[in-house]
Amino acid sequence: GVHPTGWPMEILGDRDGATMVFIPGGEFLMGRDDGSAAERPAHRVSLPPYYLDQHEVTLRQYRLYLTEATRRGDRPHPLPKEIEKLCPSEEHPVVLVTAREALAFAQWAGKRLPSEAQWEFAARTPDGRLHPWGPDPARWDRPRAWKQLDRVMEHPRDLSPYGVFDLAGNAWEWTGDWFDAKYYQQFRETAAYNPLGPVSSKTRPPQVTIKGSSKDWDASWREGVRIDARMNTLGFRCVLNLSGATGAGGN
């Protein structure tokens, strides 16, 4: 279908083969006053429209990138051997990739890593819901534990109104924003338009904001992870900006 603005509701990446869904943009409530210190205060954010991957980048897609990057003479870091145990199928979200490696994949695919605001808006929508499905607690069709990795889109209840899967569970996800636990404080009395995170990281080594798969499946959760970290439960998805905006940290 086509959105009233004229943009297709879904597009297909010509390199990674990923379905991307249209996020119309708008204003929403980002953060949470009754969450952790890093989630406070809740504040108004406005975003222009964009496209977001329907699901996390899979092992199959990442292996395609490694093959093509090697063929053109690049030297991407190979996936660690543990990936076979963590991702028993090609349709599991790829993990054990650093933020720089995730960004390199996104650039190869003609995309970027989503800003923290883009990621959270896709889950919370203008009505400010805490979970992608709404205010109610999670009720899964099959057993699902915190940080449990399953094939993408295996849990149909973990779906936002825009058609984006696995924003509550599955892998943690890199964003394109540097992390600052106090970054939201500047928006206490004012709304933000298309915020792209701090201009630099205050920590050494630098930390990047990650989202998703909180203990309570909350979309407002945020944390900082070292830019060079490889974690068993940390993957990513990509965004296609329609406004030409770029983020901090090379996004």
Phi and psi in degrees as a GROMACS rama.xvg file:
@    title "Ramachandran Plot"
@    xaxis  label "Phi"
@    yaxis  label "Psi"
@TYPE xy
-124.986  133.969  VAL-2
-71.0083  152.211  HIS-3
-53.4752  -24.2313  PRO-4
-76.6521  -10.0381  THR-5
103.747  -8.50343  GLY-6
-83.5323  140.213  TRP-7
-60.678  144.058  PRO-8
-69.622  -27.2357  MET-9
-140.199  145.916  GLU-10
-132.907  166.842  ILE-11
-122.762  127.85  LEU-12
-66.2343  129.91  GLY-13
-79.7826  -13.3232  ASP-14
-103.703  -49.0408  ARG-15
-93.5392  -8.00328  ASP-16
69.7341  15.5347  GLY-17
-82.0838  136.358  ALA-18
-75.0895  130.451  THR-19
-118.044  138.798  MET-20
-106.858  148.382  VAL-21
-79.0455  128.423  PHE-22
-111.318  113.289  ILE-23
-70.9156  -9.32513  PRO-24
77.8039  -178.901  GLY-25
134.681  -164.771  GLY-26
-108.096  139.992  GLU-27
-148.384  169.546  PHE-28
-94.8997  113.773  LEU-29
-103.116  144.194  MET-30
85.0321  -174.135  GLY-31
-158.961  122.828  ARG-32
-69.1712  -27.6712  ASP-33
-103.229  19.337  ASP-34
-96.3435  -157.491  GLY-35
-70.6262  168.624  SER-36
-58.8956  -35.817  ALA-37
-70.6121  -17.3058  ALA-38
-91.5687  -4.63293  GLU-39
-105.22  149.862  ARG-40
-86.4606  160.789  PRO-41
-64.4959  138.983  ALA-42
-150.37  157.448  HIS-43
-83.2551  135.017  ARG-44
-132.885  137.085  VAL-45
-114.825  139.08  SER-46
-131.192  145.988  LEU-47
-78.5339  167.878  PRO-48
-68.6244  156.483  PRO-49
-161.827  171.23  TYR-50
-111.891  141.867  TYR-51
-129.281  141.033  LEU-52
-54.2966  136.136  ASP-53
-64.2093  -29.2737  GLN-54
-145.215  171.839  HIS-55
-63.6895  153.274  GLU-56
-61.2956  129.959  VAL-57
-91.5883  167.207  THR-58
-59.3516  -39.4561  LEU-59
-61.1708  -45.8461  ARG-60
-65.459  -39.2647  GLN-61
-69.8716  -37.0959  TYR-62
-65.6925  -34.734  ARG-63
-61.1974  -43.8472  LEU-64
-60.8912  -46.1098  TYR-65
-59.9154  -41.6529  LEU-66
-64.1503  -46.6744  THR-67
-71.4226  -36.8281  GLU-68
-66.1977  -39.6504  ALA-69
-66.3959  -38.509  THR-70
-63.6564  -33.32  ARG-71
-88.9108  5.77007  ARG-72
100.465  -1.4225  GLY-73
-75.9172  167.495  ASP-74
-126.998  68.0255  ARG-75
-65.6446  148.995  PRO-76
-67.9683  127.453  HIS-77
-68.3566  155.563  PRO-78
-69.1699  139.656  LEU-79
-60.8286  155.116  PRO-80
-62.3423  -26.2246  LYS-81
-63.9218  -13.4987  GLU-82
-60.1384  -31.1593  ILE-83
-63.9104  -35.7688  GLU-84
-77.1602  -37.7124  LYS-85
-76.4434  -32.2427  LEU-86
-121.107  82.2273  CYS-87
-69.2676  -9.73643  PRO-88
-133.329  161.161  SER-89
-68.1965  -17.0016  GLU-90
-99.1128  12.4485  GLU-91
-80.7569  152.773  HIS-92
-65.9952  133.1  PRO-93
-68.24  139.179  VAL-94
-130.947  -175.253  VAL-95
65.0453  28.8287  LEU-96
-113.562  141.628  VAL-97
-78.2577  170.291  THR-98
-63.8522  -38.4736  ALA-99
-66.1139  -37.7907  ARG-100
-68.7718  -37.8999  GLU-101
-63.3225  -41.1762  ALA-102
-65.3284  -39.2081  LEU-103
-62.558  -40.6848  ALA-104
-61.2484  -47.6107  PHE-105
-59.3754  -41.6964  ALA-106
-67.0523  -38.7554  GLN-107
-60.3011  -38.3404  TRP-108
-80.6019  -0.709093  ALA-109
78.2216  25.6959  GLY-110
-130.017  -165.77  LYS-111
-139.479  174.044  ARG-112
-84.1861  141.009  LEU-113
-67.8013  146.644  PRO-114
-67.1564  161.505  SER-115
-59.4752  -38.9175  GLU-116
-66.4386  -41.4614  ALA-117
-62.1437  -43.2988  GLN-118
-60.585  -48.6522  TRP-119
-70.5663  -35.7725  GLU-120
-63.1616  -39.131  PHE-121
-60.6338  -29.0914  ALA-122
-88.7358  -37.047  ALA-123
-99.5137  -26.0123  ARG-124
61.1047  174.065  THR-125
-62.4605  -17.4275  PRO-126
-83.7742  0.994298  ASP-127
72.7379  21.7159  GLY-128
-58.4159  150.04  ARG-129
-84.0824  -29.8982  LEU-130
-118.999  156.6  HIS-131
-56.3126  -32.2145  PRO-132
-90.202  -11.0739  TRP-133
135.316  -160.078  GLY-134
-83.394  -16.2717  PRO-135
-72.0821  152.813  ASP-136
-60.6821  159.958  PRO-137
-67.2536  136.485  ALA-138
-134.706  99.6849  ARG-139
-87.8154  148.924  TRP-140
-73.4224  -22.0492  ASP-141
-143.533  161.96  ARG-142
-53.1205  134.779  PRO-143
-148.167  121.609  ARG-144
-108.676  162.286  ALA-145
-58.4324  131.92  TRP-146
67.8957  13.2043  LYS-147
-73.8911  129.431  GLN-148
-97.3862  122.693  LEU-149
-124.528  170.809  ASP-150
-59.2796  147.635  ARG-151
-61.7462  144.535  VAL-152
63.7077  22.4549  MET-153
-80.4809  -17.1208  GLU-154
-113.958  95.2044  HIS-155
-63.6416  -19.9332  PRO-156
-74.7736  -21.4048  ARG-157
-86.4636  72.2374  ASP-158
-141.508  128.545  LEU-159
-85.1533  162.802  SER-160
-59.2444  -19.4604  PRO-161
-86.6584  -3.22154  TYR-162
91.4924  22.2897  GLY-163
-99.4374  129.734  VAL-164
-98.4175  155.591  PHE-165
61.5307  37.7835  ASP-166
-85.0959  -23.0702  LEU-167
-87.1671  -41.2927  ALA-168
-124.588  -160.17  GLY-169
68.5077  -140.366  ASN-170
-76.9786  151.798  ALA-171
-62.1246  158.653  TRP-172
-134.897  132.527  GLU-173
-65.0616  144.898  TRP-174
-113.514  -178.233  THR-175
-95.9249  9.57345  GLY-176
-102.894  137.959  ASP-177
-62.5776  154.63  TRP-178
-101.225  134.897  PHE-179
-144.734  117.07  ASP-180
-61.665  -21.0682  ALA-181
-106.229  12.7843  LYS-182
-60.6505  -35.3303  TYR-183
-69.2716  -19.167  TYR-184
-58.9635  -31.5074  GLN-185
-69.584  -15.722  GLN-186
-101.974  17.318  PHE-187
-61.8754  -37.1672  ARG-188
-113.708  7.10594  GLU-189
-146.871  154.321  THR-190
-84.8071  157.827  ALA-191
-115.727  141.34  ALA-192
-110.35  118.807  TYR-193
46.2821  55.2182  ASN-194
-65.9261  140.917  PRO-195
-117.185  19.211  LEU-196
81.9594  176.694  GLY-197
-60.7118  155.152  PRO-198
-74.3951  -18.6713  VAL-199
-157.153  166.339  SER-200
-90.9616  140.282  SER-201
-89.7718  -4.44236  LYS-202
-106.451  158.613  THR-203
-131.427  117.747  ARG-204
-69.0597  161.98  PRO-205
-61.4968  150.025  PRO-206
-115.121  142.874  GLN-207
-114.772  145.414  VAL-208
-72.1764  134.538  THR-209
-116.527  153.66  ILE-210
-134.763  165.37  LYS-211
90.5183  159.417  GLY-212
51.2413  52.9568  SER-213
-80.0355  165.245  SER-214
-59.5657  -31.9457  LYS-215
-104.788  11.2542  ASP-216
64.5046  25.8529  TRP-217
-84.2582  134.854  ASP-218
-78.558  -13.5241  ALA-219
-82.931  -13.6916  SER-220
-60.5521  142.19  TRP-221
-149.078  149.199  ARG-222
-153.38  162.109  GLU-223
-108.624  138.652  GLY-224
-132.751  142.948  VAL-225
-53.3539  138.753  ARG-226
-61.613  -25.4724  ILE-227
-100.685  11.9998  ASP-228
-75.6152  142.886  ALA-229
-117.542  119.339  ARG-230
-127.552  145.549  MET-231
-62.6509  -19.7003  ASN-232
-122.86  19.9724  THR-233
-117.437  115.601  LEU-234
-126.53  -145.626  GLY-235
-171.099  167.782  PHE-236
-138.93  170.481  ARG-237
-117.863  162.633  CYS-238
-128.695  151.602  VAL-239
-120.379  110.542  LEU-240
-78.385  142.349  ASN-241
-105.231  -7.06061  LEU-242
-103.261  -8.73517  SER-243
82.2554  4.58196  GLY-244
-72.6165  146.518  ALA-245
-124.152  153.582  THR-246
-101.788  175.077  GLY-247
-73.8426  167.158  ALA-248
68.3576  27.8741  GLY-249
85.707  4.60544  GLY-250
